[in-house]
């Protein structure tokens, strides 16, 4: 007996930047990384397969944490370069009709009014298909690009984000749904009594309002978030409508989802309105042996991959991993960046962690489409929901086809994922089951 249907999303890792770098199937993707081609091809394939959304990751600095230099980051294209995802989003919505598009924007790099205005415009032009992945900033280099010496303390960033979300939602609600009249006979464009200043003044932000554009089709973007730390989980339970989660086993996945749903109830929310999607890096091939061979290649450490992984870990945590021995357990790590990642590394051997630097979730999702679909089915039955976020840091068009035209049809055949979109708006599709 199969579980209820679950959702699918795609985590566009490394943001609007190079894909398939040094990949045997790279093709034209390398030289045209600053064009929307690759993402547009992916979005169209995802819509054909019934995915809920494409989430574009982002960060706004050339990192330098590893060895105090940006050389390794640029040599191996580690988390850089990245173009602004809000520029990519309109190309994706123009190429699709129902797919949700989620852009990452930081609450420490935008003013709430500017962000609220941008999201309102994107939701209008997409006719109700935009989402916002809320991040608070984690790397001091990003803070320095905006004139600060370092990032605010971890938990304070979430306090700021709480206030940021409160203000942006007030701005999005400043126009009543029926404020725009468009009465040509009476010469009335909008009813001023239905447009409201917000006069918000908090500890961190201040804005008069109202927003300088009418209410958008969804009212507000779908809020996405990846809260791993205790403070991050509390924030996610308060605000998020879909959560990016990482776990290796069904037991870990269920424990995380149950915790977030309980916190959502404590916050006065319906837990069914918070969809937790778990990162997964499936490998599908014509035979099980072929898929296992590709997994073994992914887990084989070369000198380039060692340096890539060390640089990547350094950026995310703000800790220079060049100081640690590859074959000794890591000490206690104090991070003002991704605290849940740093905590998960403590006591583990660095070389072992590096083998999985570019893989996410369980390695059980390896085999033929039929085999992988069966395992995903088993996982969701045990977890209870809500779905998976496909992630492959430097994927090729071949990988897109293997997932969207190979794996997903098998999931659909089993009745596990949608075969058509139930609604026009992103939020409504997310809440359809």
Buried (B, 14 or more C-beta within 10 A) or exposed (E): EBBEBBBBBBBBBBBBBBBBBEBEEBBEBBEEBEBBBBBBBBBBBBBEBBBBBBBBBBBBBBBBBBBEEBEBBBEBBBBBBBBBBBEBBBBBBEBBEBBBBBBBBBBBBBBBBEBBBBBBBBBBBBBBBBBBBBBBBBBBBBBBEEEEEEBBEBBEBBBBBBBBBBBBBBBBBBBBEEBBEEEEEEEEEBBEEBBBEBEBEBEBBEBEBBBEBBBBBBBBBBBBBBBBBEBBBBBBBBBBBBBBBBBBBBEBBBEBBBBBBEBBEEEEBEBEEBBBBBBBBBBBBEEBEBBBEBBEEBBEBEEEBBBBBBBBBBBBBBBBBBEBEBEEEBEEBEBBBBBBBBBBBEEEBBBEBBBBBBBBBBBBBBBBBEBBBBBBBBBBBEBBBBBBBBBBBBBBBEBBEBBBEBBBBBBBEBEBBBEEBEEEBBBBBBBEB
